[in-house]
């Protein structure tokens, strides 16, 4: 079983430096004049939203050791919450709609998690997927909930209370970047808290944690609920950014998408989830421009990374920088 150190929970200076450069590049990107700026702003905003989504899954998969194939259900539910809450003729206030949508996703995760965290291993994986498919078909088959066609979000949320105009693409970009940084800082702090240490202990050996007196069911349920809530934050931002939600946001493919991002970057430190989200989306767009059979190339790329860098891209960077230092 992987140790905490093997998961790069304590990031080396080289990786901290790379992350710092990445943040500076993202912060400076809107200030650079070039053709197609609005398109690339939108694409990077989506990458940052998916990075938040990937970090929420990493709390389960990388920290607690729970692999969920239904995590997209909470992502999609929050997006639908924004769509249903937004009137047709006016935007909705950000200050209460975002917490409400995230809380709704968290409540759904709490209810579903009450049943699924009682299972282990392959059974946990299959039950999470089963519940997510139930939610998917609830929206897919119900015309009153938009059906397979989905629902448009007519306005982006109103953030004038914060002095922000989210209809402006640059403002929305910086708002998303701020949320990304806050979620990352929160999860990194959580990782080294007593609660985070217990979750790491559950990943390594749950039986031992129960033997020393920890109620692992409660800890896993709390992690499952928190992960669903943060996925809801990402889903809310996705709906606000794209202006459209449909059942595909809750589907198996979206959950698998998040798993691939977490694996690609490296599990258990949240920085890997961010790197994995950006790398996955960039490579996917690159392959899509090359051929209509891009899925074949994407699958080969993921297999190659898993073979060459089993600890993800961050693990690969850490290995090479350590060799250079030596």
C-alpha positions in Angstrom: 0.0 0.0 0.0 1.3 3.5 -0.9 2.8 5.5 1.9 1.9 9.2 2.4 5.4 10.1 1.3 4.9 8.1 -1.9 1.9 10.2 -2.7 3.9 13.4 -2.6 1.8 14.9 0.1 4.8 17.1 1.0 5.6 18.8 -2.3 9.3 19.2 -3.1 10.6 22.7 -3.8 10.8 22.0 -7.5 7.1 21.2 -7.8 6.2 24.2 -5.5 8.2 26.4 -8.0 6.4 24.9 -11.0 3.0 25.5 -9.3 4.0 29.1 -8.5 5.0 29.7 -12.1 1.7 28.2 -13.2 -0.3 30.5 -11.0 1.6 33.5 -12.3 1.0 32.4 -15.9 -2.7 32.0 -15.2 -2.9 35.4 -13.5 -1.1 37.1 -16.3 -2.8 35.4 -19.2 -5.8 37.8 -19.6 -3.3 40.7 -19.8 -1.6 39.4 -22.9 -3.1 40.7 -26.1 -3.5 38.2 -28.9 -6.0 36.9 -31.4 -8.8 34.7 -30.1 -8.3 35.9 -26.5 -12.0 35.3 -25.5 -11.9 31.7 -26.8 -8.8 30.9 -24.8 -10.1 32.6 -21.7 -13.2 30.4 -21.9 -11.1 27.3 -22.4 -8.8 28.0 -19.5 -11.8 28.8 -17.3 -13.2 25.4 -18.1 -9.8 23.8 -17.3 -9.8 25.5 -13.9 -13.3 24.4 -13.2 -12.4 20.8 -14.1 -9.3 21.1 -11.8 -11.7 22.0 -8.9 -13.8 18.9 -9.8 -10.7 16.7 -10.0 -9.5 18.0 -6.6 -12.9 17.1 -5.1 -12.5 13.5 -6.4 -8.9 13.3 -5.2 -10.1 13.8 -1.6 -11.9 10.5 -2.0 -9.6 8.6 -4.4 -6.1 9.9 -3.5 -6.5 10.7 0.2 -9.1 8.3 1.5 -8.6 5.5 -1.0 -12.2 5.4 -2.2 -12.6 5.1 -6.0 -16.0 6.6 -7.1 -17.4 6.1 -10.6 -20.4 8.3 -9.8 -18.8 11.5 -8.6 -20.1 13.4 -11.6 -23.6 13.2 -10.2 -22.9 16.0 -7.7 -21.2 18.0 -10.4 -24.3 17.9 -12.5 -26.8 18.4 -9.7 -25.3 21.7 -8.8 -25.3 22.8 -12.4 -29.0 21.9 -12.6 -29.6 23.7 -9.4 -28.3 27.0 -10.9 -30.4 26.4 -14.1 -33.6 25.9 -12.1 -32.9 28.7 -9.7 -32.1 31.3 -12.4 -35.1 33.3 -13.6 -35.7 33.7 -17.3 -35.6 37.5 -17.1 -32.9 38.3 -14.5 -29.7 36.9 -13.0 -29.7 35.2 -9.6 -27.5 36.5 -6.7 -24.2 34.6 -6.4 -23.9 35.1 -2.7 -26.7 32.7 -1.9 -27.2 30.6 -5.0 -23.6 29.2 -4.9 -23.8 28.0 -1.3 -27.3 26.6 -1.9 -26.3 24.7 -5.0 -23.1 23.3 -3.3 -25.1 22.4 -0.2 -27.7 20.6 -2.4 -24.9 18.6 -4.0 -23.5 17.9 -0.6 -26.9 16.8 0.7 -27.2 14.3 -2.2 -23.7 13.0 -1.4 -24.6 12.6 2.2 -27.7 10.6 1.4 -26.0 8.4 -1.2 -22.9 8.1 0.9 -24.8 6.8 3.9 -25.4 3.7 1.8 -22.3 3.4 -0.3 -19.6 3.9 2.3 -20.8 0.7 4.0 -19.3 -1.2 1.0 -15.7 -1.8 0.1 -13.5 -2.4 -2.9 -15.2 -3.3 -6.1 -18.6 -3.1 -4.5 -18.1 0.5 -3.5 -17.1 1.3 -7.1 -20.1 -0.4 -8.6 -22.6 1.1 -6.1 -21.4 4.6 -6.6 -21.8 4.1 -10.4 -25.3 2.6 -9.9 -26.5 5.6 -7.8 -25.0 8.1 -10.4 -26.8 6.3 -13.2 -30.1 6.5 -11.3 -29.6 10.3 -11.0 -28.6 10.4 -14.7 -31.7 8.7 -15.9 -33.9 10.7 -13.5 -33.0 13.8 -15.5 -32.6 12.1 -18.9 -36.1 10.6 -18.9 -38.0 13.4 -17.3 -39.0 16.2 -19.7 -40.0 18.3 -16.7 -36.4 18.4 -15.7 -35.2 19.2 -19.2 -34.9 15.7 -20.5 -32.1 14.6 -22.8 -32.0 18.1 -24.3 -30.9 19.8 -21.1 -31.6 23.4 -19.9 -30.1 26.7 -20.7 -28.8 29.1 -18.0 -30.0 32.4 -19.3 -27.8 34.6 -17.1 -24.5 34.3 -15.2 -25.0 34.8 -11.5 -25.1 38.4 -10.2 -22.0 39.2 -8.1 -22.4 42.9 -7.8 -22.4 42.5 -4.0 -18.7 41.6 -4.5 -18.2 44.4 -7.0 -17.9 41.8 -9.8 -19.5 41.5 -13.2 -19.4 37.8 -14.1 -20.9 38.5 -17.5 -17.5 39.9 -18.3 -15.3 36.9 -19.4 -12.1 38.3 -17.9 -13.8 38.9 -14.5 -15.3 35.4 -14.6 -11.9 34.0 -15.4 -10.3 35.7 -12.4 -13.2 34.7 -10.1 -12.7 31.1 -11.2 -9.0 31.3 -10.5 -9.7 32.7 -7.0 -12.1 29.8 -6.3 -9.5 27.3 -7.5 -6.8 28.8 -5.2 -9.2 28.8 -2.2 -10.3 25.2 -2.8 -6.7 24.1 -3.1 -5.6 26.0 0.0 -8.5 24.5 2.0 -7.8 21.0 0.9 -4.1 21.2 1.5 -4.8 22.5 5.0 -7.3 19.7 5.5 -4.7 17.1 4.3 -2.5 17.9 7.3 -5.3 18.3 9.9 -6.2 15.5 12.3 -9.2 14.8 10.1 -7.0 14.5 7.0 -4.5 12.2 8.9 -7.3 9.9 9.8 -8.4 9.8 6.1 -4.9 8.9 5.1 -4.8 6.2 7.7 -8.0 4.8 6.3 -6.4 4.6 2.9 -3.4 2.8 4.2 -5.2 0.3 6.6 -8.8 0.8 7.5 -8.9 -2.2 9.8 -6.0 -0.8 11.9 -7.7 2.5 12.2 -10.9 0.8 13.5 -8.7 -1.3 15.9 -7.3 1.9 17.5 -10.8 3.3 18.1 -11.6 5.5 15.0 -15.2 5.3 13.7 -14.1 5.0 10.1 -17.7 5.0 8.7 -18.3 8.6 10.0 -14.9 9.8 8.6 -15.6 8.3 5.2 -19.1 9.6 5.1 -17.8 13.1 6.0 -15.2 12.9 3.2 -17.8 11.7 0.7 -20.1 14.5 1.6 -17.3 17.2 1.5 -16.1 15.8 -1.9 -19.7 16.0 -3.2 -20.0 19.6 -2.0 -16.8 20.7 -3.7 -17.9 18.9 -6.9 -21.0 21.0 -6.6 -19.0 24.2 -6.5 -17.3 23.1 -9.8 -20.6 22.1 -11.4 -22.1 25.5 -10.5 -19.2 27.3 -12.1 -19.4 25.0 -15.2 -23.1 25.8 -15.7 -22.4 29.6 -15.2 -19.5 29.5 -17.6 -21.1 27.4 -20.4 -24.7 28.6 -20.0 -26.0 25.1 -20.5 -26.5 21.8 -18.5 -27.6 18.4 -19.7 -27.6 14.9 -18.2 -24.2 14.1 -19.7 -22.7 16.1 -16.9 -23.8 13.4 -14.5 -22.9 10.4 -16.7 -20.3 7.7 -16.3 -18.0 9.4 -18.9 -17.8 12.6 -16.8 -16.8 10.6 -13.7 -14.2 8.6 -15.7 -12.9 11.9 -17.0 -12.2 13.1 -13.5 -10.6 9.8 -12.5 -8.2 10.1 -15.5 -7.3 13.6 -14.5 -6.5 12.6 -11.0 -4.4 9.6 -12.1 -2.6 11.6 -14.8 -1.4 14.3 -12.4 -0.7 12.1 -9.4 -3.0 11.2 -6.5 -3.1 12.4 -2.9 -1.7 15.9 -2.9 -4.4 18.0 -4.9 -1.6 19.7 -6.9 -1.6 16.6 -9.0 -5.3 16.9 -9.7 -4.8 20.5 -11.0 -1.8 19.5 -13.2 -3.7 16.4 -14.4 -6.8 18.5 -15.3 -4.8 21.0 -17.4 -2.7 18.3 -19.0 -5.6 16.0 -19.8 -7.7 18.8 -21.4 -4.7 20.2 -23.3 -3.7 16.8 -24.7 -7.3 16.0 -25.5 -7.8 19.2 -27.5 -4.5 18.6 -29.3 -5.5 15.1 -30.3 -8.9 16.3 -31.4 -7.3 18.7 -33.9 -5.2 15.8 -35.3 -7.8 13.2 -36.0 -11.3 12.1 -35.5 -10.0 9.0 -33.9 -8.5 11.0 -31.0 -9.9 8.6 -28.4 -7.3 6.0 -29.5 -4.5 8.4 -29.1 -5.8 9.6 -25.8 -6.1 6.1 -24.5 -2.5 5.3 -25.6 -1.3 8.5 -23.9 -2.9 7.6 -20.6 -1.5 4.0 -20.7 2.0 5.4 -21.5 1.8 7.8 -18.5 0.7 5.1 -16.2 3.6 2.8 -17.3 6.3 5.5 -17.3 5.0 7.5 -14.3 2.9 5.4 -12.0 2.7 8.3 -9.5 1.6 10.7 -12.2 3.2 13.7 -13.9 4.1 15.3 -10.6 5.8 12.1 -9.5 7.8 12.1 -12.8 8.8 15.7 -12.3 9.9 15.0 -8.7 11.9 12.0 -9.8 13.9 13.9 -12.5 14.5 17.0 -10.4 15.8 14.8 -7.5 18.2 13.1 -10.0 19.4 16.5 -11.2 20.0 17.7 -7.6 22.0 14.6 -6.9 
